[in-house]
Amino acid sequence: MGKRSQTGSFIYNRLYQMHKQQKELAEAIGLPPSTVNSWIMRGRDVPARYLGPVAEFLGVSVYELLGLEEPGGAQTKGMSG
């Protein structure tokens, strides 16, 4: 087993929270379960074309999936104009 990436860990944890399996995600986005497993367990990058469908299945934004702040989010809060 390889090292999980930040995105892979996020997908794993979110699937757990949703009581979903990797297989369900794979079926929803039209990929073999082994591909999703490689993202989660082997630290492979999720190809850009799948970020939207994966985020939608998980009920999150692509920004959250990638561990980034939403545009206009926390970065600007508390700043005076």
C-alpha positions as CSV (number, residue, x, y, z in Angstrom):
1,M,0.0,0.0,0.0
2,G,1.3,3.4,-0.9
3,K,0.9,6.8,0.8
4,R,-2.5,8.5,0.6
5,S,-2.7,11.9,-0.9
6,Q,-4.6,14.7,0.7
7,T,-7.4,14.3,-1.9
8,G,-7.4,10.6,-1.5
9,S,-7.7,10.9,2.3
10,F,-10.5,13.4,1.8
11,I,-12.4,11.0,-0.5
12,Y,-11.9,8.1,1.9
13,N,-13.1,10.1,4.9
14,R,-16.1,11.6,3.1
15,L,-17.2,8.1,1.8
16,Y,-17.0,6.9,5.3
17,Q,-19.1,9.8,6.6
18,M,-21.7,9.1,3.9
19,H,-21.7,5.4,4.5
20,K,-20.8,4.8,0.9
21,Q,-18.2,2.5,-0.7
22,Q,-15.5,3.2,-3.3
23,K,-17.5,0.9,-5.7
24,E,-20.5,3.2,-5.5
25,L,-18.4,6.3,-6.3
26,A,-16.8,4.4,-9.2
27,E,-20.1,3.3,-10.6
28,A,-21.5,6.8,-10.3
29,I,-18.7,8.3,-12.4
30,G,-18.3,5.4,-14.8
31,L,-14.9,4.1,-13.8
32,P,-13.7,0.7,-12.5
33,P,-13.4,0.5,-8.7
34,S,-9.7,-0.2,-9.1
35,T,-9.2,3.4,-10.4
36,V,-11.0,5.0,-7.5
37,N,-9.0,2.7,-5.2
38,S,-5.7,3.9,-6.7
39,W,-6.7,7.5,-5.9
40,I,-7.5,6.6,-2.3
41,M,-5.0,4.0,-1.4
42,R,-2.0,4.6,-3.7
43,G,-1.9,8.4,-3.7
44,R,-2.7,8.7,-7.5
45,D,-4.0,12.1,-8.6
46,V,-7.6,12.4,-9.6
47,P,-7.6,13.5,-13.3
48,A,-9.0,17.0,-13.7
49,R,-12.0,15.7,-15.8
50,Y,-13.2,13.7,-12.8
51,L,-12.9,16.3,-10.1
52,G,-16.4,17.8,-10.8
53,P,-18.2,14.4,-10.8
54,V,-16.4,13.2,-7.7
55,A,-17.1,16.4,-5.8
56,E,-20.8,16.2,-6.8
57,F,-21.1,12.6,-5.7
58,L,-19.5,13.5,-2.3
59,G,-21.7,16.6,-2.0
60,V,-18.7,19.1,-1.8
61,S,-17.1,21.7,-4.0
62,V,-14.1,21.0,-6.1
63,Y,-12.2,23.4,-3.9
64,E,-13.1,21.4,-0.8
65,L,-12.2,18.2,-2.5
66,L,-8.8,19.6,-3.2
67,G,-8.3,21.1,0.2
68,L,-8.4,24.7,-1.1
69,E,-10.3,27.7,0.2
70,E,-13.4,28.8,-1.8
71,P,-12.8,32.1,-3.7
72,G,-13.9,35.0,-1.5
73,G,-13.9,32.7,1.5
74,A,-11.9,32.7,4.7
75,Q,-9.0,34.5,3.0
76,T,-11.0,37.8,2.9
77,K,-12.9,37.5,6.1
78,G,-11.9,40.0,8.8
79,M,-10.1,42.2,6.4
80,S,-11.0,45.8,6.4
81,G,-11.6,47.6,3.2
